[in-house]
Amino acid sequence: MFSSLACLVLLSGCAHSNLNVNRATPATGVELLQRMHDAYAGKWPRTITFVQKTTITRPNGVVDTATWYEALRSPDRLRIDFGNPSKGNGALYTADSLYVVRAGKITRTVGSGNPFLPFVAGVYDQPIATTLRQVAPYHFDLARIRADTWQGRAVYVVGAASPQDLDAPQFWIDRDRLVAVRFLVKLSPAPDAKPNDIRLEKYVPVGGGWLATHVAIIDGGVVRQAEDYSDWKGDVALPNDFFIAEKWSDVPHWFRRN
């Protein structure tokens, strides 16, 4: 989920139909995040597993495809197995850290994490103060918020006051479902890099929450990475050690149990 470009991605029934949504535009992004939390607190699935088809288009036009096996644990753990899980290759993300694993061993650690985890899991299942701390490094202007539309649905846009501003860091939240549908944020550390346009589409209900089953990461108008999910399941029983990088291969993988 949101992985390769920055070596980074997410994400039922009666719970959704009974969602009591305040449709007045929030005064700030903080109020919107609190509204997201309150709508799904205690309902969001604790875990989600899925198979991801990843299509990467290189700048030279070469297209690579791969299958990844992913597990998301709320509020802040995302494990990605690259290819056959028996090989022990993958990455473990938190909101502020990355652990790269090869052959079941940690080969690299990075002091920055997946910027999307607070939005696709954490905000629904942790104190708002934690979410604010996690999103602070991405410099969203939480005082700027507007109502807009996106792909025919009402949304709130946080971080940019004008539709013409596509350079400021911003996130777009579906008004009725209160899920993220778009981000404009830099995934490259280069100082002159433009924000990537990340779109979360084809949402399906999973447990008491939602999962976007198609994600597009766009750079310069070109889809550089497309993610298509299948075989998703919510509230899968996974041991805590499954999300500890140092114990990558110590417990059975969920995919091998299917």
N, C-alpha and C positions, 0 to 999 in steps of 0.2 A: 504494500500500500504506500503510495507516494514515495517510491524508494530510489530508483536508480539515478535520476538526474543529479541529485545532490547526494547520491548514495542514500537517499531517503527511502504516504501515502501516504475511510474509510469512510458502513457504517453508518402487541400484535393485535392482532385483530381488534378486540373490544377496547384495549387500552388506547388505541389510536382514535377510534371513533368517539370515545368519551373524553378526549383531550380538551380541557377547558382553556381556550387561548384568548388572551387579551389582545385585540387587534388594533389598539391605539399605538401609534408610533412611540417607542420608548424615548425618553429624554436623552439618554446616553447609551454608549455601548455597554457600560457596566450594568445598566438596568436590563438591557437585552440579554446579556449573559446570565443574569440572575433569573430572568424569566425562563430561559432555556433549562436551567437547573431545576427550577421549581416544577416545571411541567412534567419532567421525567424522573425526578428523584425517587429512588426505590423501584423503578420500573425498567430502567435500561438493562439490557443483558450484561451479565458479569463477564462473559466471554463470547466471542464470535470466532468461528473458524471458517475458512473458505480457500478455494483453489483459485489462483490468479494467473490468467494468461497475460503476459507482459509483451508488448510490442514496442520496440525502441527504434526510432528512425535517427540514424546518425547524420551529422552535418554533411557528410559526403554522399548521402542518399542511401547508404546501406541500411537494410531493415533486418533487425534481429528479433526473434521471438523466443520466449522461455516460459516455463511453468514454475511458479512459486507457490509455496504452501504457507499460509499465514494464520496466525492466531493473535487475536486482540484480547487483552484482559483489561477491563476497566479498573482504575481510571487511567493508567499510564504505562502499559506494557504492550509492545508490538513485536512479535517474533516472526521473522521471515526466513524460511528455508528455501535457498536457491536450488532448484532442481530436486533430484531424488533426496528425500530427507536422510536416507541411510549414509549419504556422503558427508554429512555434518558441516555443510557450508551454509552460511547465512548471516543474519544481522539481528541484533536485539536493540530496539529503540525504547527509550523513555522520552519524556518531554524535554529533557536536558542532556541526554547522553546517548552515545552510540557505541555498541560493541560489535566488532567484525569478527566472525568466527570462520575458521577453515579447519576441516577435518576434526571438528569437535573442540578445537582449542581457540582461545582468544588470540588474535594476531594484531589487533589494533583497537584502541579506544579513542573516542573523540568527545570533547567537552561541549558538544551541542547535539540536540536531539531532533526529533520529528516535530516540526512546528504545527502539524495538524492534529496531533493526539489530543491536545486540550479541547478541540472543537468536536471531534468525532466520538470521544469517550469521556474525557475528564470532566468537562463542564457539567455533565449530567450526574456525576457520581462523586464529587468532591466539593469542599468549601469554595465559595467564589473567590476568596482571597488566594487560594492556591492557583486557580485558573488565571487570575490576573498576574500573578508572579510568573507563571509559565509563558504567557503571551507577551510580556513586557519587552523581551529582546527583539521583537519583530516590529516594534514602533508603530503599532496601530494607534491612530488618534481616536481614542474612545469618546472624545467630546463631539466628534463629527458623526452624525447619523442622519440618514434620510430614507424615506420610503421610495421604492422603485418597483419595476417589474423585471422578471428574468424568465425567459422561455415560457411566457404566458402565465406566470405565477407571481403573486405579490411577494416582495422581499424587502428586507431592511439591509442597507449598505452602511457599514461602519468603517470610517477612516477616510472617506472622501466626500466632500459636500456636493461636488458637481459630477454629473455623468461624464463630463469631458476629462476628468482627472483619472487617468489610468496608470499614473506613475506612483501615487501614494499607496503605501501598504493598506490593504482593505480586505474585509471579509463580508460575504453576502449570505444572509440567513433567510430561509423560506419562512414567510410570516405565519403560515398555518401549521406547518409541521415542526418549526423551530429547529431545523437542521441546516448545516452549511451546504451551500450549493456552488459557491465560487470563492476563490481567493486570488488576489493579486499581491504577490510577495516574491521577493528575490530568493531564488534557490542557489544562485551562484555567489561565492564570496568576492568576486571581482568588483572593485569599487565602481566601475562604470556599467555594471550589469543592469539590464532592465528587469522589471518584475516579470516573473512567469505568470501565466494565466492558467489557473488550475480549476477544472470544472468537475463537479460531482453530480452524476446523473443516474437515472434509472433506479431510483430508490425502491426498496422492497421492505416490508415489515419483517423484523426479526425479533422474536420475543416481544418485549414491551418497547422496543426501539426501532431503529431504521438502519439500513445498510445501503450505501450507494454502490451499485454493482457495475458501474462504468465510470472510470476516471480518466480525464484527458489532461495532460500537462503540456501547455503550449508555450513555445518560445519563438518570438518573431513571426507569429501567425501560423507556425507549423506545429502540428502535434508531434512532439518529440517522444512522448511516452504515453501509450494507451494501456489501460488496465481493465480487464474484463473478468468478473468474478463468477464462480459457479460453486455448487455444492456447499452453500453456506448453511451454517447451523448456529443456533444461539444457545447460550448457557451450557456449553459442553464442559463436562467435569475434567479439569486439567490440574495436575499437581503444581504447587508453587514452584518446584524445581524446574519445571518446564520453561519458566521465564527468568531463569538465572543463567547468565552466559557461561559462568564457570562450570555449570552442570549440564551443558548443552545436550550431551548424548547419554545422560545417566538415566533418563526415563523414556518409556515408549512414546513414539510420536503419534499424535492423534490420527494422522492419515493412515498409518499402518493398521489401525484398529477398524477401519471402515470395510 
